[in-house]
Amino acid sequence: MAQNTSPIFPLVPAVTWVSGTAATAGTPGLTANTTTDLTAGTIYGPIETAGTNGTRLDFIKVRALGTNVATVIRIWINNGSATTTAANNTLYLERTLSSTTASQTAELPDILLPLNISLPSGYRVYATFGTAVAAGYHLTAVAGDY
């Protein structure tokens, strides 16, 4: 079997984001999604869609937009097909997000979700939240297309 013995690096930087706030009716990510396969419920994204030659996804930065209750964020990889078919999705990572309180004197922390994965062409990355949150979150993906 042939092997690739030469390292490859992303050619074009790719920074994408999705954001939602309580003021935007129906914004994905503000409603709880307790599905275990991404086939139903509110889905946040796609946060990143892999380019023609694939994409290297380094990390996603999660930023609270104000006061939120504690929740869990789940990061999903989809093969580029319908999310309503369980076989097209895999739960890649989940992380607890602490409750946050908006303040004019103290910062809200950024949460970095290290992914360090290469995605095939057309694959998508989505997020869901385990509980409904009031203020919402801003998610920024830092990646590079091959």
Secondary structure, DSSP 4 states (H G I P E B T S, - for coil): -----S----SEEEEEEEE--TTSTT-TTSS----SSSSSS--EEEEEE--TT-EEEEEEEEEE-S-B--EEEEEEEE-SS-TTSGGGEEEEEEEEE--B---SSSPPPEEEEEEEEEE-TT-EEEEEESS--SS-EEEEEEEEE-
